[in-house]
Amino acid sequence: MRPNLDFIGTHGLDRFLEQQTKRIGLLQTMLEDFDDGKSKSFYCVAAALLPVTALEDSLHRVQRQIKEDKVKSADVKTKAGILRGLLMIASPRPEST
């Protein structure tokens, strides 16, 4: 909740709401195109915690990889695995001390 309040304080409520609307749209895409029956919670957490740019980048990269690997559109399990991997790479890592 604190990062949301900080964002609103820095960028304003309208920009925050724009970002949230983007998050919802990106999550809908993940659920509609990449839900293998066991990734829904993972996608929800990723959509809530990752920066919008990381979500957008991951979705662009998964589409490119699907095309390059010639993954069939009905092969949701493979597509979901690719997207989960990309989102894991996009996840922020704790800083070492």
Secondary structure, DSSP 8 states (H G I E B T S, - for coil): -HHHHHHHHHH-HHHHHHHHHHHHHHHHHHHHHH--SS-HHHHHHHHHHS-HHHHHHHHHHHHHHHHHHT--TT-HHHHHHHHHHHHHHHS------
